[in-house]
Amino acid sequence: MRALCFCFLAMLLCGNVAAGEHDVVLIRILAPAEPNAVQIITEKGGYAIEADGKRVLELGESERFSIINNGSSLTLKTPSKSYGTFPRLELQSLSDTGVFRLYVIRTNPDERVYDDNLIFLPGSGSMQMINQVGLEKYVAGVVEAETGKQKPLEFYKVQAIISRTYALNNKSRYRKMGYDLNDQVDCQVYHGKARWEPDILEAVEFTRGKVLVDSEMRMITAAFHSNSGGETVSSDIVWSGALSYLSPRKDEFSLTGEHAQWKRTIHRKEWLSYLQEKYDLNVDDKLINTMAVHYEQKNRHIYFLDPIFNIPLKHIRKDWELNSTYFDISPLGRDSLRFEGKGFGHGTGLSQEGAMRMAELGFSYTDILHFYYNDVHVIDLKALNFFRLE
C-alpha cells in the first residue's frame, strides 16, 4: 500500500494535471487609466452579453458592439441598435476558445486582444473591466508581456512557473474589490492574449499546473526582477520579513545583459540638500561631505554610508527613481556627481536577464529555479492539494 501511495505521489509530482479550483482568475485590466467607452469585436467563437443573469444579445464571429459608461449605468450599442442601459454587463464566451478584440475609445486609442470573458462595471470616473480568464491563458499573457519575443525556451518555462506561482499566491489580494489581480507592474504585467511567440505557448503547456513551494509545501513568494547586477539581496532588505528561499547570492550570470549597468548624473548641491533635509545628515562636516560624494559598494549595502545614519538605500532608489540600490558615487567636475550602478529592479529572487543567460548556456528550467530560490520544489497543483489533505 505504501509503495502504491508513493507511486501515485510521484506521478502527481511529475505529471501535468488540471488546476481544479485555480482554473480561472479575475484580472482588472487597463487600470488605473480606465476608459469611459470601449468597442469590442468578437474575433473567435460565439459570445453572449448578459445582464442580471439574462441574455441580452448573442454574437457570432467578427461582430461589433460598444459599451459606454454613464457613471451609474452602462449603455450597450451595436452599429444598428441601442439595447438600453444596465447596472452591469458580462461578455461570456460560448466555448473555451473565445477571443475578442478590445478598442479603447479616447484621444490615444489602445487595442488589446483577450481570451475568454469580460465583466463591465460602471463608475463615476471611469468604467471598470475585469477579464475572467483561464489561468494558463493568463500565465501565457504574463510571460509575453514580462519577457517579450525570441527568448530561450527554458527561460520561458521558468517565467511560466514563477508567474503562475505568483498569481496563485496572491490571488486573494483584491478579492474584496471583486477581482484577483490587476494588469500592472505591482502585480504582473498583462496585456492580454499571448500572440507573438509560439515558444511561450509551448513553455506554458509543458509546465501546466506547476508551481514553486517551500519545504513546508507552501507556495513561495516568487519574486523576480530584471537584473541583479551580479548579486541578489535577501527579501528583508526589500520588504519586511526574511524568507529563507529569498536569500542573497552571487550571480555571475547577471553581469551581462541590457540592464547590467546604468549611469546617472545628479547635481551635487541637490544631492547634499536631499541628505540634509530628509535624513538630517550634517553635510557641512567635511568628512561626511566627502563620504557622501565618494561612495563605493564592492558588495551590496543595505544602508547608505554607515547604518548609524539610518538611510536605507531602497528609499534613495525610490526618491531618485534609480534603476537599483547597487551604485557608486564619484564627483563629476565641481557641480555634479556621477552615479554608476549595476542591475535593474529590487534585486531579490530571480534575475530575468541572469535566467536568460543560464538558459543560453544550457541550464534546464529546474536548474535555473534552484539557483535563484533556495530549497524549493517544483510541484503540481494537484499534488499540492494531496499534501494539504494529508
N, C-alpha and C positions, 0 to 999 in steps of 0.2 A: 504493500500500500504506500509506504514511504517513497519507494522508487517511482511509483506511478505519479505521485504528487510532484516529485522532483522533475520528472519528465514534462509534466503539464506546465510547471512553472518555467522551465527552460524554454518551452515553446512560446509562452507569453512574452518572455524577455526578448526573444529573438524575432518573433513574427510581427507582422503588421496587422492590426485589428482595428475595428471601429472604435471611436472615442466615446460612444454612449452618450451620457448627458452633456458632454463637451462638444457635440456636433455643430452647434450654432453659436455665433457670437453677435452681439449688437454693437455696431460701431457708429458713433456720431461722426458725420462727415462734414467737411468744409467749414468746421469751426476754426477760429471764432468769427470770421467774416462771413457768416451765413447769409445767403441771398433772400430776397423777398419774392422772387419769381424764378421758376425753372421750367425748362422744356425737356420732355423725355421722349426718346424714340425706342420702341421695343425692337431690339436687334436680333434676338434669337429666342425661340419658344413663345408660347402663348402666355398672356398675362391677364389678370383681373384687377380692377380697382375696387376696393371695398371701403365702406364707411359704416361704423357701428355694427360690424359683422354682416352687413348686407352688401351684395354685389351691385355696384353702380354701373360698371362698364366692363366689357371684355374686349381684349385687343389681340390681334394676330401679330405676326412679324412686320416690322417696318411701319408701324403705326405711331402717330404722334399725338401728344397731349401736353397741356400746360397746367401748372399749379401756381396760384398766386396767393400770397399771404395778405390777409386783411387785418391782422392784429389779433383778433379773437376767433377767426374762422379762415377757411381755405376755399378758394374758388377753383373748380375743375372745368377745364375747357378742352375741346378738340377743335381742329380747324373749321368744323362745320356746326358745332353745337356747344352751348354752355350748359353744364349739368347742375349748376347751383353751388351753394356754399355748404361746408361741412366742418365740424369741430376737429376732425382727424381723418386722414386718408392713408390707405395702405396699398402699395403696389405689390401684388402677390404673383409669383411665378406659378404657372400651372404644371411645371415639370421641374426636374432637378438640374436642368441645363439652361435655365433662363438667363439672358444677358440683356441689359438695357444701357442706352447711352444718355448721359445727362448733360444738358447745356445750361449754364448759369446765365441768366439774362441781366447784364449790368454793363457798365462802361467798358471794362476789360473782361470780355466773355471768357468763360472757362469751360472746357469739355472733359468729361470723365466717362469711363466705361466701368460698369459694376456687374457683379454676379448677383443672382437671386432676388431678394426683396428690398423694398424701401418704404419706410414709415415717414409720414409728413405730419408735423405738429406746428400749429400757428404760434406766433409770438409777437409781443409788442414792438420789438425792434427788427426781428428777422424770423425766418422760418427755420425750424429745427428739422434735420433729416437724419434718419438712423438706418444704416444699411444692415439688414438682417441677413447674414451671410454664413455659409458653411465654413467651419473652422479651417479646413485645409485650403479652401479658396482664399480665405483671408490671409493665411500664412504665406501663400504664394504671392499675393499682392504686396505684403510687407517686405518680403525678400527682394522683390523687384524694386520697390521704392527705396529701400535702405541700401541696396548694393549696386543696382544697375546691371548693364549687359556685359557679356564677354568676360565673366569671371570663372575660375576653375570649378568644376562640378563638385568636388569635395568641399569647397568653401560654401557653395550653395546649400549643401547638406547641413553644414554647421549652422549657417544662418537660419535655416528652416527649423532646426531643433531648438535653438535658443529663442527664436521668435514665437514658436508655439508654446514653449515653457513660460516665457514672459506673459503672453496673453492669458494663459490659464491661471497663472499665479496671481494675476492682477484683475481677474475677471469681475470681481465684485467692487472694483474701485469706484465706479459711478453708478452702482446699482440703484441707489436711492433716487437718482435722476432719470432712471428709465433706460439706461444703456450700460454697456460693459466698459468700453474704452472709446477714446476719440482717435482721430487720424493724424494727430500732431506729434511732434518730437517728444513731448513729455510722456507719451505712451509709446507708440511706434508709428513711424511714418507709413501712411497707407493712402495710395492714390487710386485704389480700385483694382480691377481685374489685372492679373499678370498677363501681358500680351506680347512682350517683345523678346523673351529669351526662353526657348524650349528647355534648356538645361535646368531652369528654375522649376518648371513643372515636373521634370524627371526627379529632381532632388527632393521636392516636397512629397511626391508619391513614394519614393524609396524610403523616406523617413516617416511616413504617415503614422500618426499616433504616438510618436516617440518624443519623450521629454527628458529633462535632466532632473535627477533627485539627489539629495544628500544621503548620508549614511543612515538617517532615520526615515528614509523614504518620503521625504517632503520635497515638493518641487522647489527648486532653488530660485533665488533672485538672479536671473540670467543677465546680469549687467554686461553691456558692451559699449565700446566707444570706437572712434575712428583709428587712432594710432597712439600707442603708449609712449612713444619717444625712446623706447629701449628699457623701460622699467614700469611695471604696473604698480598700483598702490592698493592698500587694504581698504575695505569698504568703510571702516570707521573714520577714515580721513575724508571721505566724500559725504557720507551720511552718518547718522547716529547709530552706533552699534556695530560690532565686528561680526562678520560671517566667516566661518572657518574656510569655506571654499573660495572666498574672495580675498586671498592674501597676496602680499606683494611678491613679485618675481622679476628677475632679469629677463628681458625679452629682446634677444638679438634679432628676431625676425621683423621687428618694427623699426629697425634702424634705417630702412629704406622705405620708399613709398611717397606718395604725393604729399601727405601731411606729416612727414617725419620731422621736418624743421620749419620754423617760421621766424620772421623778424618784424619788429615794430619800433618806430621812433616816437618817443614821448618827450615833451618839453620838461627840462629839469625842474623849473620852478613849479609847474603844475604837479609833478610827482611828489616833490618835497612838501608842498602845501597839503596835498591829499593825506600824506602820512601824519602830518602835524595836526590837521583838523579832525580827521576821523579817529586816529589812534593816539593822539596826544604825544607823538614821538618828538623828542627835543632835537629837531634838525639843526638848531643853532649850535649844538655841541659838535665840535669839529670831527671827533671820532665817529659819532653816529651818522653825521652827514656823509662822511667818506664811505662808511659801510653801506649806506642806503643807495649810493650811486656806483659802487663797486661790489656787485653781488654775484656769487657763483654757486651753482648746485652741481657738485660732482655726482651726487645721488639725489633722488627726490627728497625734498623737505616738506614738512607739514606747515611750518610757520616761516614767515619772512624774518630774516636775521636770527635773533635768538628767541626761543619760546617765551622768555620772560616778558617780551614786549606784547605777546598775545595778538599777533597779526596773522590770521590764517591766510595762507596763500589762495585757498579756494575763494575767499572773499575778494581778494585782489583781482583774481581772474574774472569774477563776475562783474565787479565795479568797472574794470577797464576793458571788458569784453575781449580778453585774451584767449588764444587758442587752447592754452593749457596752463597749469601751475608750474610746469617744469621749464624754468627760464633763468638766464643770467642777465645781469645789467652791467653796462660799461658806458663811460662818458663818450659822447659823440660831439666833439667841439666844446665850446663853452656853455652853450644853452640847451643842448639836447642830450638824451640818453638813448642808447641802443638796447632794446630788449631782444635777446636771441633765445628762442625757445625750441623745445622738442615736443613732438606729439600734438594730438588734437583730441579734445574731449576730457572727461573727468578722470580717466586713467585706471578705473577699476574694472576687473573682469576681462573679457575678451577684447583684444585689439583686432579690428576688422582687417586692417592692412597687414598686420602680422599673421593673421589666419590665412589671408590670401597667399602670402609668401610661403607659408608652410605647405599649403596645398600645391603650389607651383613646384615645390621641392619634393613632392611625392608622399607627404604625410597623409594619412587617412583622416576622415572626419572625426573618428573617435580619438585618434592621436592628438588632434588639434584641441578638442574639447577638454581632454585630460591635461593638456599643457596649461591651459588658461584657468581651469577650475579644479581645485584640489578635492580629491576623494569624492568624486561624483559618479553617478551611474546613469547610463542611457537605458531607459526603461519604457515599455509600452504602457499606455494609459490603462489598459485592461489589467495588466499585471499589477499596476499601482493600486487599482481597486481591490485586487485579490489580497495584497498585503494589508490594506486598511481593514478588510473584512476579518482577517486573521487577528 
